[in-house]
């Protein structure tokens, strides 16, 4: 079975992501996505895209398809420091998806998009539909529930993350 923390560097960034600095969380998740999505065709970028408002997502996973004029957004990430409450991150990830659907973040929106809310090195994956509801990829449907977040170093987290990969990649 593939594991999420597959390199010494990922394990070191994992340890650092338990701080009260949001930047440590964002760096950890950027490293995870860059490790597990092949370079060239995929890019995980932080603090993108910028819009005229103050709203932004901590990160986005993009896929470049040869012959297409623009990259495709595969997943949005909202990350908070390890001591944040789930309500704040769940609210912001839904907000990012709403901006996406309203065309403020991407001109080529779909009817649904995957989002990931992260609190330090713990995460939850969601599918958001145009009706602006969060549907969990794992766990129960309750929002703002920190115990539903999976610790990246656990086997359960690796299973969910790698189960998510082909599902997200199937969204084009």
C-alpha positions in Angstrom: 0.0 0.0 0.0 1.2 3.5 -0.8 1.8 5.8 2.1 1.2 9.5 2.2 4.4 10.3 4.1 6.6 8.4 1.7 9.9 10.4 2.0 12.0 11.8 4.8 11.3 15.3 3.7 7.5 14.7 3.8 7.9 13.3 7.3 9.9 16.4 8.4 7.3 18.8 6.9 4.6 16.8 8.6 6.3 17.4 12.0 6.6 21.1 11.2 2.9 21.4 10.2 1.8 21.0 13.8 2.8 24.6 14.6 0.5 27.6 14.8 1.7 28.9 11.5 -0.6 28.5 8.6 2.3 28.7 6.2 3.8 25.4 7.7 0.5 23.7 6.9 0.4 25.0 3.4 4.0 24.0 2.7 3.3 20.5 4.0 0.3 20.0 1.7 2.1 21.5 -1.3 4.9 19.0 -0.7 2.4 16.1 -0.5 0.6 17.0 -3.7 3.8 17.7 -5.6 5.2 14.3 -4.5 2.1 12.3 -5.4 0.9 14.0 -8.6 3.4 13.7 -11.5 5.2 16.9 -12.5 4.7 18.1 -16.0 1.1 17.3 -16.4 0.0 18.4 -12.8 0.9 21.4 -10.7 -0.1 22.2 -7.2 0.3 25.9 -6.6 -0.3 27.9 -3.4 -2.1 31.2 -3.0 -3.7 31.0 -6.4 -5.5 32.3 -8.2 -5.7 35.8 -7.0 -9.0 37.7 -7.6 -9.9 41.3 -7.2 -11.5 40.5 -3.8 -9.5 39.4 -0.7 -10.9 35.9 -1.1 -8.5 33.3 -2.3 -7.8 29.6 -1.8 -4.6 28.4 -0.2 -3.9 26.1 -3.1 -5.2 24.4 -6.2 -4.2 21.3 -8.1 -4.1 22.1 -11.8 -3.9 19.7 -14.8 -2.5 20.8 -18.1 -3.9 19.0 -21.1 -2.0 19.3 -24.3 -4.0 21.2 -27.0 -6.2 22.9 -24.4 -5.9 26.6 -24.0 -6.1 26.6 -20.2 -5.3 24.4 -17.3 -8.1 22.5 -15.5 -8.7 22.9 -11.8 -8.8 19.4 -10.3 -9.1 20.3 -6.5 -9.1 23.4 -4.3 -7.3 23.4 -0.9 -8.1 25.5 2.2 -5.6 25.0 5.0 -5.3 26.4 8.5 -2.8 26.0 11.3 -3.0 22.9 13.4 -4.9 24.5 16.3 -7.7 26.0 14.2 -11.3 25.0 14.6 -13.0 23.0 11.8 -15.7 25.5 11.3 -13.3 28.1 9.9 -11.7 25.9 7.3 -14.9 24.2 6.3 -16.5 27.6 5.8 -13.6 28.9 3.7 -13.3 25.8 1.5 -17.0 26.1 0.7 -16.5 29.8 0.0 -13.7 28.9 -2.5 -15.9 26.5 -4.3 -18.7 29.1 -4.4 -16.3 31.6 -6.0 -15.3 28.9 -8.5 -18.9 28.2 -9.5 -19.5 31.9 -9.9 -16.6 32.1 -12.3 -14.5 34.4 -10.1 -11.6 31.9 -9.8 -11.9 30.1 -13.1 -13.8 30.8 -16.3 -14.3 27.2 -17.1 -16.3 25.8 -14.2 -17.9 22.4 -13.9 -21.0 21.3 -12.0 -18.9 19.9 -9.2 -15.4 20.3 -7.8 -13.3 18.5 -5.2 -12.0 20.4 -2.3 -9.8 19.6 0.6 -10.0 21.2 4.0 -6.8 20.8 6.1 -6.1 21.7 9.7 -2.3 21.2 10.1 -1.5 17.7 8.8 -5.1 16.5 9.1 -7.6 16.7 6.3 -11.0 16.1 5.0 -12.0 15.7 1.3 -15.2 16.9 -0.1 -17.2 17.1 -3.3 -18.9 20.4 -3.7 -21.8 20.7 -6.2 -23.2 23.9 -7.7 -25.9 24.0 -5.0 -23.1 24.8 -2.6 -23.3 21.8 -0.4 -20.3 19.9 1.0 -20.5 16.2 0.4 -17.9 14.2 2.3 -15.5 11.9 0.4 -15.0 10.1 3.7 -16.6 10.1 7.2 -20.0 11.3 8.0 -21.8 14.3 6.5 -21.5 16.5 9.5 -19.5 19.6 8.9 -17.3 21.4 11.4 -16.4 18.1 13.0 -12.6 18.0 13.7 -12.6 14.3 14.7 -13.6 13.5 11.1 -10.3 14.9 9.9 -7.7 12.2 9.2 -4.1 12.5 10.4 -1.8 12.3 7.3 0.5 9.8 9.0 -2.2 7.2 9.5 -3.0 4.3 7.3 -6.6 5.5 7.0 -5.4 8.9 5.6 -3.2 7.1 3.0 -6.1 4.9 2.0 -8.5 7.9 1.6 -5.9 10.1 -0.2 -5.0 7.4 -2.7 -8.6 6.4 -3.2 -9.3 10.0 -4.0 -6.6 10.4 -6.6 -8.2 8.4 -9.4 -11.6 10.0 -8.6 -10.2 13.5 -8.8 -8.2 12.7 -12.0 -11.3 11.4 -13.6 -12.9 14.9 -13.3 -12.1 16.8 -16.5 
